Amino acid sequence: MPVAAQVRQRLARRIAGEISLSDSPGRTMRKWREMFHLPQIHLAEALGVSPSVISDYESGRRQSPGSKTIKRFVETIITLDEQNGGQVVNAFQRMMGVEIPTNIILDISEFSQGITIKQLLESIRGQILTGEELLDREIFGYLTVDTSEALDVLSSTGFLKLFEATEDRALILVNVLTGRSPLVAMKGEIKPSLFVLHGVEQLDYLTIELAKREQVPLAISRMESVGGMLRRLHVLRKQTSNERH
């Protein structure tokens, strides 16, 4: 089986399994729809249903989807992403070898072409704290992770795998208290090209010192909400896709 087909099949199984096993399958469907950057109306059109059907599933007003509905949903969101350049599927391809739990992932994407760290930070109101001299470094995607969830399920080895999956990419950590815990696990040659923290209550001085020691740019996003930041990232993703074409 070709590599692309293997990735597609494994990702489809992963998404379907997460929806099927979820206590709130509709909410999980919404999570994946949003992770694939699909408005309800576009997904509904591809499925041949009204947007209200999608809304009813996601809100829990409609009975939990059966296996056939889940399979069709999964196949459709993957197909639509492939038609749009495969930015999400390609991003997950990098994740397959490290088996990062999908419940900690809020958003993920590859860029159609590299952009600078400065461009990404400008789009999400990022303030650079360390590594100002690296603002012109190119990055090729991003991964947004719920830190509170990650700290519950990832060991130090799990964080190292997360860093491996985001080499040459930005790792964006939300729901951050001080930022120290993830950076403590950062050792070795393979690491993200940029750390962005969102929602920091009190930045620990050691967090900055760890970033300096590992020579990884560290920034804080000043966006008021996670949702607002994710919307800005989606716009940036579209811009890189449009520039390519």
Buried (B, 14 or more C-beta within 10 A) or exposed (E): EEEEEEBBEEBBEBBBEBBBEBEEBBBBBBBBBBBBBBEBEBBBEBBEBEBEBBBBBBEEEBEBBEEEBBBBBBBBBBEBBBEBBBBBBBBBBBBBEBEBBBBBBBBBBBBBEEBBBBBBBEBBBBEBBBBEEBBEBEBBBBBBBBBBBBBEEBEEEBBBBBBBBBBBBBBBBBBBBBBBBBBEBBEEEBBBBBBBBBBBEEBBEBBBEBBEEBEBBBBBBEBEEBEBBBBBBBEBBBBBBEEEE
